Amino acid sequence: MQVSDSRSLDAASSEAGFRSGLAARLTALAEELSSAELAHVTGLVSEAPRSLESLRDAVSTRLMESFRQAHGRACFGLLYELNSQHLLVQVAGRLRRYGSKADPHDVLQEVFFNVYRYPHRFNAEREDAFRVWSAMIVRNTVLKHLRSVGRVGRSEVAIEDLGEQQEMVHQSPLSGAIESESRQECARVYMTYLHLYLRFYTMLSERERSALRLVEVEEQSYRQAAEQLGIKLENLKMVIFRARRKIHRAMRRVFDGLSPDCRPAREPRSSGRELDQETRSIFTDDQEVEA
């Protein structure tokens, strides 16, 4: 699909020039826009307090909604003119992030092809809907392109690429009930873990508890915690390592003592008395690290 690469609006030297040029272009869409829609979008142009970015967002959203309903070519062409430059910047930025030498203009054409292909997925409830939706399309298109040339895998998606668009999910009553029960079960299991962690945390030595509190709760650096406790940095690391190992081993022995259907197959199962003795031994076998 080839898209007209006009720069008439982008080349406007002033805000007034941009607004007047946009108003003229919108008037030319009378055949594709209803009279009410045309009056609405031209009214947006005349709203003086609006910034140019806000104006572009609002007009683009209305153009995309009109294209979704009628597939008008002129609407799509103006939509391209209004958004091609800032979407090109987004594409180029994402390609640089992954070290790709792909031509951003080629990927941009693929972005607008996807806009053209999937208008039924657009939701115009917000004025900035097209900006948010198109940013999601840019992300997905770039990642798809990179995967196609073997430059990125599933595990290599940048963390800032996550959660940019809230997924719209329509749940049935049954799936909603299942999800609610799952959340409750997860919360119950999590509280069990916290309870066990606290139980075994209190069994640590005073220095081990202080070290974990400073690093894990107060989020101090290892160096700061070592200075506050008056021990060497290497010794602090060993104290924390042993404290974590004690808690982990104790919790593991507790879960090893659950009923067989709650444990992996073929693991040895300790009796309750043996379990308590082994748990206590964890906290007494390791010697304190000397400062």
C-alpha positions in Angstrom: 0.0 0.0 0.0 1.5 3.3 -1.0 0.6 6.4 1.0 0.9 9.9 -0.3 3.9 11.5 1.3 2.8 15.1 1.4 4.5 17.6 3.7 2.2 20.6 3.3 1.0 20.7 6.8 4.3 19.8 8.4 6.0 22.6 6.4 3.7 25.3 7.9 6.0 28.0 9.3 3.7 29.2 12.1 0.8 28.0 14.3 -1.6 30.2 12.3 -0.4 28.7 9.1 -0.8 25.2 10.4 -4.4 25.9 11.6 -5.4 27.6 8.4 -3.9 24.8 6.3 -5.6 22.2 8.4 -8.9 23.9 8.1 -8.6 24.1 4.3 -7.8 20.4 4.2 -10.7 19.5 6.4 -13.1 21.4 4.2 -12.0 19.3 1.3 -13.2 16.2 3.1 -16.9 17.3 2.9 -17.6 14.3 0.7 -16.3 11.8 3.2 -17.4 13.5 6.5 -20.9 14.0 7.6 -21.9 17.6 8.1 -22.0 17.2 11.9 -18.5 15.6 11.9 -17.1 18.2 9.6 -18.5 21.0 11.9 -17.0 19.2 14.9 -13.5 18.9 13.5 -13.4 22.4 12.0 -14.5 23.7 15.4 -11.5 22.0 17.0 -9.2 23.9 14.7 -10.7 27.3 15.9 -10.3 26.5 19.6 -7.5 29.0 20.4 -6.5 27.6 23.8 -5.6 24.3 22.2 -2.0 23.5 21.7 -1.0 22.1 18.3 -0.3 18.7 19.8 -3.7 18.6 21.4 -5.3 19.7 18.2 -3.5 17.0 16.2 -4.5 14.4 18.7 -8.2 15.4 18.6 -8.4 15.8 14.8 -6.5 12.5 14.2 -8.9 10.6 16.5 -11.9 12.0 14.6 -10.3 11.2 11.3 -9.5 7.7 12.3 -13.1 7.2 13.6 -14.4 8.4 10.3 -12.1 6.1 8.4 -13.2 3.2 10.6 -16.8 3.8 9.7 -16.5 4.7 5.9 -12.9 3.8 4.8 -12.5 7.2 3.1 -9.1 7.6 1.3 -9.0 11.3 1.9 -9.4 10.9 5.6 -6.6 8.4 5.7 -4.4 10.6 3.6 -4.8 13.5 6.0 -4.3 11.2 8.9 -1.0 10.2 7.4 0.1 13.9 6.9 -0.7 14.8 10.5 1.1 11.9 12.1 3.8 10.6 9.8 6.6 12.7 11.2 6.1 12.1 14.9 5.5 8.4 14.3 8.7 8.2 12.2 10.5 9.6 15.2 9.0 6.8 17.4 10.0 4.1 14.9 13.5 5.4 14.5 13.9 5.6 18.3 12.8 2.0 18.8 15.0 0.7 16.1 18.0 2.5 17.7 17.1 1.0 21.0 17.6 -2.5 19.6 20.6 -1.6 17.4 18.8 -2.1 14.2 19.9 -0.6 10.9 16.5 -1.0 9.2 15.2 2.0 7.3 12.6 3.7 9.6 10.6 4.9 6.5 10.1 1.2 5.5 8.9 0.3 8.9 6.7 3.5 9.0 4.9 2.3 5.9 4.2 -1.0 7.6 2.8 0.9 10.6 0.3 2.8 8.4 -0.5 -0.4 6.6 -1.5 -1.9 9.9 -3.6 1.2 10.7 -5.3 0.8 7.3 -5.8 -2.9 7.8 -7.2 -2.9 11.4 -9.5 0.1 11.8 -12.1 -2.1 13.5 -9.8 -2.3 16.5 -9.8 1.4 17.1 -11.7 2.9 20.0 -12.3 6.7 19.9 -13.6 7.2 23.4 -10.7 9.6 24.2 -9.4 12.6 22.3 -5.9 11.2 22.3 -7.1 7.7 21.3 -5.2 7.7 18.0 -1.9 8.8 19.5 -2.1 6.0 22.1 -3.3 3.4 19.6 -0.8 4.3 17.0 2.1 4.1 19.6 1.0 0.5 20.3 1.0 -0.3 16.6 4.5 1.2 16.3 5.8 -0.9 19.1 4.2 -4.1 17.7 5.3 -3.4 14.2 8.9 -2.7 15.2 9.1 -5.9 17.3 7.6 -8.0 14.5 10.1 -6.6 12.1 13.0 -7.3 14.4 11.8 -10.8 15.0 11.5 -11.4 11.3 15.2 -10.6 10.8 16.3 -12.5 14.0 17.3 -9.5 16.0 15.1 -9.8 19.0 13.3 -12.6 20.8 10.4 -12.8 23.2 12.7 -12.4 26.2 14.4 -9.3 24.8 11.5 -6.8 24.9 12.6 -3.6 26.6 10.9 -3.1 29.9 9.6 0.3 28.9 7.7 -1.3 26.1 5.4 -3.1 28.5 2.1 -1.8 29.7 1.8 1.1 27.2 -1.8 0.2 26.2 -4.3 -1.3 28.6 -5.7 -4.4 27.0 -9.5 -4.5 26.7 -10.8 -7.9 27.7 -14.4 -8.9 27.7 -15.0 -11.6 30.3 -17.9 -14.0 30.7 -19.4 -14.5 34.1 -17.7 -17.9 34.4 -14.3 -16.6 33.5 -14.8 -13.7 35.9 -15.7 -16.1 38.8 -12.6 -18.2 38.0 -10.3 -15.2 38.0 -11.8 -14.0 41.3 -11.2 -17.4 42.9 -7.7 -17.5 41.5 -6.9 -14.1 42.9 -8.2 -15.2 46.3 -6.1 -18.4 46.2 -3.0 -16.5 45.2 -3.6 -14.1 48.1 -4.0 -17.0 50.5 -0.8 -18.7 49.3 1.1 -15.4 49.4 0.0 -14.8 53.0 1.2 -18.3 53.9 4.6 -17.5 52.5 4.8 -14.2 54.3 3.7 -15.9 57.6 6.4 -18.6 57.2 9.0 -16.0 56.2 8.3 -13.9 59.3 8.3 -17.0 61.5 11.8 -18.0 60.4 13.0 -14.4 60.2 12.4 -14.1 64.0 14.6 -17.2 64.5 17.6 -15.5 63.0 20.3 -13.8 65.1 20.0 -10.2 65.8 22.7 -9.3 63.4 21.1 -11.4 60.6 17.8 -9.7 61.2 19.3 -6.3 61.1 21.2 -7.0 57.9 18.1 -8.2 56.1 16.1 -5.3 57.4 18.6 -2.7 56.3 19.0 -4.2 52.8 15.6 -5.6 51.9 13.2 -3.3 53.9 15.1 0.0 54.1 16.7 -0.6 50.7 20.2 0.6 51.9 23.2 -0.3 49.8 25.4 -3.1 51.1 28.1 -0.6 51.9 25.8 1.6 53.9 24.4 -1.4 55.8 27.9 -2.7 56.5 28.9 0.7 57.9 25.8 0.9 60.1 26.4 -2.6 61.5 30.1 -1.9 61.9 31.3 -4.9 59.9 33.3 -5.4 56.7 31.4 -5.3 53.4 32.5 -8.9 52.6 31.2 -10.1 56.0 27.9 -8.4 55.5 27.4 -10.2 52.2 28.1 -13.5 53.9 25.7 -12.7 56.8 22.9 -11.9 54.3 23.7 -14.9 52.2 23.5 -17.2 55.2 20.3 -15.6 56.6 18.5 -16.0 53.3 19.7 -19.5 53.0 18.5 -20.4 56.5 15.0 -19.0 55.7 14.9 -20.7 52.3 15.9 -24.1 53.7 13.5 -23.8 56.5 10.6 -22.9 54.3 11.5 -25.7 51.9 11.4 -28.3 54.7 8.0 -27.0 55.7 6.6 -27.4 52.2 8.3 -30.8 51.9 6.1 -31.8 54.8 2.9 -31.1 53.0 0.6 -34.0 51.8 2.0 -35.8 48.8 -0.5 -34.5 46.3 0.8 -31.0 47.1 4.4 -31.8 46.4 6.4 -32.9 43.3 6.5 -36.7 42.9 9.2 -38.9 44.4 10.5 -36.4 47.0 11.1 -37.7 50.5 8.6 -36.7 53.1 9.6 -36.0 56.7 7.4 -36.6 59.7 6.3 -33.6 61.8 8.8 -34.3 64.6 11.7 -34.7 62.2 10.6 -31.6 60.4 10.7 -29.5 63.6 14.2 -30.9 64.5 15.6 -30.3 61.0 14.2 -26.8 60.9 15.7 -25.9 64.2 19.0 -27.3 63.1 19.2 -25.0 60.2 19.3 -22.0 62.5 22.0 -23.6 64.8 24.3 -25.3 62.4 25.6 -22.2 60.7 28.0 -20.1 62.8 27.9 -16.4 63.0 30.3 -14.5 60.6 32.8 -12.5 62.7 33.2 -8.8 62.0 
